[in-house]
Amino acid sequence: MKSKKNLTRFTYESAAFEGWRLCISRAGTTFTRYFPDKKLGGGKKSLAAAEKTLAELKTLLEGSKRVDKKLSPATIKKAEKLLLEAV
């Protein structure tokens, strides 16, 4: 499986983590979430969960208001909650 924009595949033989990392930056704020293969039942399922969460996060961030060219604190809280509730 190949990495995609905002999604990076992590596969290490010597590390405990295998899965996908979602990382997106908007207006000076970075959001990151890991989607492990073990917890989600394999690479394809973890990718599907990461893609779904990425789509929801992009929708939230693109439609948000900016305060001094930064994301508002309310938007940041909503995005962090969305990431915590993912999967």
N, C-alpha and C positions, 0 to 999 in steps of 0.2 A: 504494500500500500504506500502511496506517495503522499507527501505533505501537500496541503492546499493553502490558499490564502487565509490567514488567521488561524489555521489549524496545522499543528506540527505533530508528526508521528515520532514517538519515542520508543525505541526498541534496543535495549541493551542486554547483552548476554550476562554481564556481571552485576547488573543492578536489579533491584526488586521491582521497579516500575516499568510496565509496558502499557502503552496506551496513547491517547491523544491529548494534546494541550491546546486549549483555546486561548488566544491572546489577541486582544484588540485594543487599540488606543484611539481616543477621540478627545479633542480639545484639551490635551495635556493630562488626561487621566487614562491609566492602563487597567484593563480588566483581564484577569487570568483565572482559568479553571482547568483542572486535570480530569480526564475521563479514563479511568483504568480498565484494562481489558478484563482483569480478574473479577472485578465487582460487577461489570456489565455483561459478562458472558461472551467475550470475544472481541476481536478487532472491528468487525463490521457493525456490531451493536454499539460499541463505544463511539465509533465514527458517526453513526446515525444520531446518537444522543448529542454529540458535540455539534453537529451540523444544525440540528433543531434548535439548540440553545443559542448558537451563533445567529441564526435567522431572527429569533425573538429579540436578542440583544441589539442587533442592528436596527430593527424596527423601532425599538425604544429610543436608541441614541439618535437616530436620524430625525425623529419627530420631536425631540426635546428642545426646550428653550435654552438659550445661552445667557449667562450673566458675565459681562466683561470678557466675552469670547471663551468662557470656560463653561463646563457643564454645571448646572445648578446642584446644590447639595441634595435636593429631593430626587433628582434624576440619578445621581450617583448611588443613593440609598436603594432606589428601585432596581438598578442594575445589579448591585451587590446581592440583593435579596433574590433576584432572578437566578443568579449564578449559584447561590447556596441551595436553592430549591431544585436545581437541575438534577434530573435523574433521581 
